[in-house]
Amino acid sequence: MNVIIVDTSAWISYFKNTLNDDLDLALKESRVYLPPLVAAELLSSNLNSLKRTSLMDFLLELQLCTCNLEHWMRVGELRAELSKQGLHISTPDAHIAQCTIDVSGYLLTEDKIFNKIANIKTIKLL
């Protein structure tokens, strides 16, 4: 069974009731891993206290990507490698990509930057 990383854009669509059978199954099977920056991005939105609490409870149920210093060093190395290839990406996008690489998982995203990353670095997209 494959692990799935979900980026902010895909979560936003999912929470707007966009059906995704792969994500639903992965959630049931506890195969969804959460990059910490995605949690921060989601919680940065304008939510009332009930929705914020509900979102926090939901996020706390997910597996958390390990983000020790070595992870952040790999994030920096990934950005440098992609930059040498002419692709300049943000630290949050590099973090999400590196989380996907670290867990040998698949990335569910609607952000086109990850297609460009996948053309240079081995990242499996759903």
N, C-alpha and C positions, 0 to 999 in steps of 0.2 A: 504494500500500500504506500502510495506516494504522499509525502508531506507537501503542504501548500502554504506559501507565503502570500498574503493578500495585501496589496498596497492601498493607500488611502482612496484613490479614485475608484477602485473596485468595491471597497466597503461602502462608499457613498451611494453607488448604484444599487448595491445589494440592500442597503437600508431603505431605499426608495421603492422596495418591493420588486426589484428586478430579479426574476427567478434565475437561479444558477444551480443546477442539479449536482455538478461536481463539488461546489462549495458546500451545499447542504449535506451531502454525504460525508465530506471531509470533516465538517463540524460534528456530525453525529459520531464519527469515529475518532474524534480528538486528534486529527492530523493537520490542524491549522495552527501555524506558528505566527506569533505577533512580533514584528520589529518594534522596539520601544518608541522610535520616532513616529511610527504610524499611530500609536496610541496618543501621543502628544498632538499630532496633527488633527486627529478626529475630535479630541477634547477641546481643541482651539475654536471649534465652531460655536455659534450662538445658540445654546440650548437652554431650555428651562431646567429647573433643578430636578424634576422628575425624569426627563429624558437623559440628563447628564448622569444621574445615578444609575439609570437603567443601562446606559452605554458602559459606564465603569464596571458594573456587575458583569456584563457580557464579556468585556475585555479581560477581566480577571480570570475568566474561565479558560482562556486560550493558553496554549503553550507559549512561553516567552523565549525569543531568540537570545542566546547567550551573547552578551556584549562586553566581554572583558577587554583589557587593553590590547591584547593580540587581535581581537576582532577589529578594533578601531585602527590598528596599524594596517590591517588588510584593506580596510576602507580607503585609507590614504594611498596605499599601493595601487589599488584598483583605479582610483581617480588619476593617478600619475600615468598608469599604463594606458588608460583610455585617452588621456590628454595627448600623449605621444602619438596616438593614432588620429588625432584631430577632433576627438569627441570630448567636449568639456561638459561635465555633469555636476550637479549639486551634491553636497555631502549627504543630504537625506536620500537622494536617489541612489548614491553609491552604497549607503548603509543598507537599503532595501535589497539591492542587487547582491551585496556581500552576504546578507542573511540567507538569501536564496542559495547561494553557492555553499555557504557553511553547512546547511542542512541537507544539501543535495536534493533540494525540492523543486517544485514548479512555482512560478510566479503568476498570480492572477492580477492583471492590471488592465487599465484602459489608457495608460500613459504611453504615448508613442516613443518616448525616450528609451524605454526598455527594449523596444525592437532594435534600435540603433546599438544599444549595448550588446544585445544578443548576437549582432552581426560581427562583433569583435571578440567578445568573451563568451564562454559557454554558460549561457543561462537558459534554462528551460522555461518557456512561456506556456501558459494554459490557453 
